[in-house]
């Protein structure tokens, strides 16, 4: 929430295209923004999209039973989303909104089912079963990595601020409401999993959502949650494809990226 407040303030002061790239350029120096933008292209954004596309392909193959090459499926879904976003910000945002609603529906269903089916105790052992040590702190830090990844991504909404009608008002509200809702929803998921599996069961599994649905509906329930995960990965890829190119567009307009990337489609007004 602290990050959402900070980014909301930045978006209010600098409601232009590029988001974090723009903030780094204005706060420090164009060279800092240059490094950030290229890091986004070569590692952060592109690498994350590749990894998530592969995850989608694995779930797609498991759900449909097709024997297609996983890399081909990953490339195909990225090409489809690229084509949609080339039609303009409205087309990309409409697809993103639809995927978001499906994802929220799947998570909400998991929470309701967990509280309806579960009846276990939420009591656990001592908070610190072992004394504080460097090894314990390292374990806590390692556990925070997937948590940070799960909550991350909201900051990319600032990348498209320049295409909003009233970014100063709408983006700041969207960040605060969106991040707050995600925190509440994720906490509810944790409570639902604890209610069904208990602390010991939750500690022993690497697929808590699937286990909750398996308890409620058997193997079919596990398939449903797999479909929900596939939709979630599509949502991530969709928002990445919608927001990421706006950073490279802003860089090109500043002369820090290939000049051709700084041009908009005359028809869709999208950077292509």
C-alpha positions as CSV (number, residue, x, y, z in Angstrom):
1,X,0.0,0.0,0.0
2,X,2.9,2.4,0.7
3,X,4.1,1.8,-2.9
4,X,0.7,2.5,-4.2
5,X,0.5,5.8,-2.4
6,X,3.9,6.8,-3.7
7,X,3.2,5.8,-7.3
8,X,-0.2,7.5,-7.1
9,X,1.5,10.7,-6.1
10,X,4.1,10.3,-8.9
11,X,1.4,9.7,-11.4
12,X,-0.4,12.8,-10.3
13,X,2.7,15.0,-10.7
14,X,4.0,13.3,-13.9
15,X,1.0,11.9,-15.8
16,X,2.9,11.1,-19.0
17,X,3.7,7.9,-20.9
18,X,6.5,5.7,-19.5
19,X,5.7,5.4,-15.8
20,X,8.8,4.5,-13.9
21,X,11.1,5.4,-16.8
22,X,9.6,8.9,-16.7
23,X,10.0,9.2,-13.0
24,X,13.6,8.1,-13.0
25,X,14.4,10.5,-15.9
26,X,12.9,13.5,-14.1
27,X,14.2,12.6,-10.6
28,X,17.7,11.6,-11.4
29,X,19.1,11.7,-14.9
30,X,18.2,10.3,-18.4
31,X,21.1,7.8,-18.1
32,X,19.4,6.2,-15.1
33,X,16.1,6.0,-17.0
34,X,18.1,4.6,-20.0
35,X,19.5,1.7,-17.9
36,X,16.1,1.0,-16.4
37,X,14.4,0.9,-19.8
38,X,17.0,-1.5,-21.3
39,X,16.9,-3.6,-18.2
40,X,13.1,-3.9,-18.6
41,X,13.5,-5.0,-22.2
42,X,16.4,-7.4,-21.9
43,X,15.7,-8.9,-18.5
44,X,12.7,-7.9,-16.3
45,X,9.7,-7.5,-18.5
46,X,10.7,-9.8,-21.4
47,X,12.1,-12.5,-19.2
48,X,9.1,-12.5,-17.0
49,X,6.8,-12.8,-20.0
50,X,8.8,-15.6,-21.5
51,X,8.6,-17.6,-18.2
52,X,4.9,-17.0,-17.7
53,X,4.2,-17.9,-21.4
54,X,5.9,-21.2,-20.8
55,X,3.8,-21.8,-17.7
56,X,0.6,-21.1,-19.7
57,X,1.7,-23.6,-22.3
58,X,2.2,-26.3,-19.8
59,X,-1.2,-25.8,-18.2
60,X,-2.8,-25.5,-21.7
61,X,-1.4,-28.8,-22.8
62,X,-2.4,-30.5,-19.5
63,X,-6.0,-29.2,-19.8
64,X,-6.6,-29.8,-23.5
65,X,-4.4,-32.9,-23.9
66,X,-2.8,-31.6,-27.1
67,X,0.7,-32.7,-28.0
68,X,1.8,-29.4,-29.5
69,X,5.3,-28.1,-28.7
70,X,5.2,-26.0,-25.6
71,X,7.5,-23.3,-27.0
72,X,5.2,-23.0,-30.0
73,X,2.2,-22.5,-27.8
74,X,4.0,-19.9,-25.8
75,X,5.1,-18.0,-28.9
76,X,1.6,-18.2,-30.4
77,X,-0.2,-16.7,-27.4
78,X,2.4,-13.9,-27.3
79,X,1.7,-13.2,-31.0
80,X,-2.0,-13.2,-30.5
81,X,-1.8,-10.7,-27.6
82,X,0.6,-8.6,-29.7
83,X,-1.9,-8.4,-32.5
84,X,-4.7,-7.4,-30.2
85,X,-2.6,-4.6,-28.6
86,X,-1.6,-3.4,-32.1
87,X,-5.3,-2.6,-32.6
88,X,-5.0,0.1,-29.9
89,X,-5.1,0.7,-26.2
90,X,-8.9,0.2,-26.1
91,X,-8.7,-3.3,-27.6
92,X,-5.9,-4.2,-25.2
93,X,-7.6,-2.8,-22.2
94,X,-10.8,-4.6,-23.0
95,X,-9.1,-7.9,-23.2
96,X,-7.2,-7.2,-20.0
97,X,-10.5,-6.2,-18.2
98,X,-12.1,-9.5,-19.3
99,X,-9.2,-11.6,-18.1
100,X,-9.1,-9.7,-14.8
101,X,-12.8,-10.3,-14.2
102,X,-12.3,-14.0,-14.9
103,X,-9.3,-14.2,-12.6
104,X,-11.1,-12.3,-9.7
105,X,-14.1,-14.7,-10.2
106,X,-11.8,-17.7,-9.9
107,X,-10.1,-16.4,-6.8
108,X,-13.4,-15.4,-5.2
109,X,-14.8,-18.9,-5.9
110,X,-11.8,-20.4,-4.2
111,X,-12.3,-18.3,-1.1
112,X,-16.0,-19.1,-0.9
113,X,-15.4,-22.8,-1.4
114,X,-12.6,-22.8,1.1
115,X,-14.7,-21.2,3.9
116,X,-17.7,-23.5,3.0
117,X,-15.8,-26.8,3.0
118,X,-13.1,-26.1,5.6
119,X,-13.6,-26.5,9.3
120,X,-10.2,-27.0,10.5
121,X,-8.4,-25.2,13.3
122,X,-6.3,-22.2,12.4
123,X,-4.2,-22.6,15.5
124,X,-0.5,-23.3,14.9
125,X,2.6,-23.8,16.9
126,X,4.8,-21.0,18.2
127,X,5.5,-18.2,15.8
128,X,9.2,-18.8,16.1
129,X,9.9,-22.5,16.8
130,X,13.6,-21.8,16.7
131,X,15.7,-18.9,17.8
132,X,16.4,-16.0,15.5
133,X,19.5,-16.7,13.4
134,X,21.0,-15.7,10.1
135,X,19.7,-19.0,8.5
136,X,16.2,-18.2,9.6
137,X,16.4,-14.7,8.2
138,X,17.6,-16.0,4.9
139,X,14.7,-18.4,4.8
140,X,12.3,-15.6,5.5
141,X,13.9,-13.5,2.7
142,X,13.7,-16.4,0.3
143,X,10.0,-16.9,1.2
144,X,9.3,-13.2,0.4
145,X,10.5,-13.5,-3.2
146,X,7.4,-15.3,-4.6
147,X,5.2,-13.1,-2.4
148,X,6.7,-10.0,-3.9
149,X,6.2,-11.5,-7.4
150,X,2.5,-12.3,-6.6
151,X,1.8,-8.7,-5.5
152,X,4.0,-7.1,-8.1
153,X,2.8,-5.6,-11.4
154,X,0.5,-2.8,-10.3
155,X,3.2,-0.3,-11.0
156,X,3.1,-1.0,-14.7
157,X,-0.3,0.8,-14.8
158,X,1.6,4.0,-14.8
159,X,3.2,3.1,-18.2
160,X,0.0,4.1,-20.0
161,X,-0.8,7.2,-18.1
162,X,-0.2,9.4,-21.1
163,X,-3.2,7.7,-22.9
164,X,-5.7,8.2,-20.1
165,X,-8.2,11.0,-20.3
166,X,-7.7,12.1,-16.7
167,X,-4.6,10.3,-15.4
168,X,-4.2,12.5,-12.4
169,X,-7.6,11.4,-11.0
170,X,-8.2,8.0,-12.5
171,X,-4.7,6.4,-12.2
172,X,-4.2,7.4,-8.5
173,X,-7.6,6.1,-7.6
174,X,-7.1,2.9,-9.5
175,X,-3.7,2.2,-7.9
176,X,-5.0,2.7,-4.4
177,X,-8.3,0.8,-4.8
178,X,-6.7,-2.0,-6.9
179,X,-3.8,-2.7,-4.6
180,X,-6.0,-2.5,-1.5
181,X,-8.4,-5.0,-3.1
182,X,-5.6,-7.4,-4.1
183,X,-4.2,-7.4,-0.6
184,X,-7.7,-8.2,0.9
185,X,-8.3,-10.9,-1.7
186,X,-4.9,-12.6,-1.2
187,X,-5.3,-12.6,2.6
188,X,-8.8,-14.2,2.1
189,X,-7.2,-16.9,-0.1
190,X,-4.6,-17.6,2.6
191,X,-7.3,-17.9,5.3
192,X,-9.4,-20.2,3.1
193,X,-6.4,-22.5,2.5
194,X,-5.6,-22.5,6.2
195,X,-9.2,-23.4,7.0
196,X,-9.2,-26.4,4.7
197,X,-5.6,-27.7,4.9
198,X,-4.6,-26.4,8.4
199,X,-1.1,-25.0,9.1
200,X,0.6,-28.4,8.8
201,X,-1.1,-29.3,5.6
202,X,-0.4,-25.9,4.1
203,X,3.2,-26.2,5.1
204,X,3.5,-29.6,3.4
205,X,2.1,-28.7,0.0
206,X,3.4,-26.7,-3.0
207,X,-0.1,-26.5,-4.6
208,X,-2.4,-25.2,-1.9
209,X,-5.2,-24.0,-4.2
210,X,-5.3,-27.3,-6.1
211,X,-5.4,-29.2,-2.8
212,X,-8.3,-27.1,-1.6
213,X,-10.3,-27.7,-4.7
214,X,-9.4,-31.4,-4.7
215,X,-10.8,-31.7,-1.2
216,X,-14.0,-30.0,-2.3
217,X,-14.6,-31.6,-5.7
218,X,-12.0,-34.3,-6.3
219,X,-9.7,-34.3,-9.3
220,X,-12.2,-32.2,-11.3
221,X,-11.7,-29.4,-8.8
222,X,-8.0,-29.6,-9.4
223,X,-8.6,-29.2,-13.1
224,X,-10.8,-26.1,-12.5
225,X,-8.0,-24.4,-10.5
226,X,-5.6,-25.3,-13.3
227,X,-7.8,-23.5,-15.7
228,X,-7.9,-20.5,-13.3
229,X,-4.1,-20.5,-13.2
230,X,-4.0,-20.5,-17.0
231,X,-6.3,-17.5,-17.1
232,X,-4.2,-15.8,-14.6
233,X,-1.1,-16.3,-16.7
234,X,-2.9,-14.9,-19.7
235,X,-3.8,-11.8,-17.7
236,X,-0.2,-11.2,-16.8
237,X,0.9,-11.6,-20.4
238,X,-1.9,-9.3,-21.6
239,X,-1.1,-6.4,-19.2
240,X,2.7,-6.8,-20.0
241,X,2.0,-6.6,-23.7
242,X,-0.3,-3.6,-23.1
243,X,2.0,-1.6,-20.9
244,X,5.6,-2.5,-21.7
245,X,5.8,-1.0,-25.2
246,X,4.8,2.4,-23.8
247,X,8.2,2.5,-22.0
248,X,10.1,1.8,-25.2
249,X,8.0,4.3,-27.0
250,X,8.8,7.0,-24.4
251,X,12.5,6.1,-24.7
252,X,12.5,6.4,-28.4
253,X,10.8,9.8,-28.2
254,X,13.7,10.9,-26.0
255,X,16.3,9.6,-28.4
256,X,17.3,6.7,-26.1
257,X,15.9,3.9,-28.2
258,X,15.5,3.0,-31.9
259,X,13.7,5.9,-33.7
260,X,11.2,3.6,-35.4
261,X,9.8,2.5,-32.0
262,X,8.8,6.1,-31.3
263,X,6.2,6.1,-34.0
264,X,2.5,5.5,-33.5
265,X,0.2,3.6,-35.9
266,X,-1.8,6.2,-37.8
267,X,-5.0,4.1,-37.4
268,X,-4.8,2.7,-33.8
269,X,-2.5,5.3,-32.2
270,X,-0.6,2.4,-30.7
271,X,3.2,2.1,-30.6
272,X,3.9,-0.8,-33.1
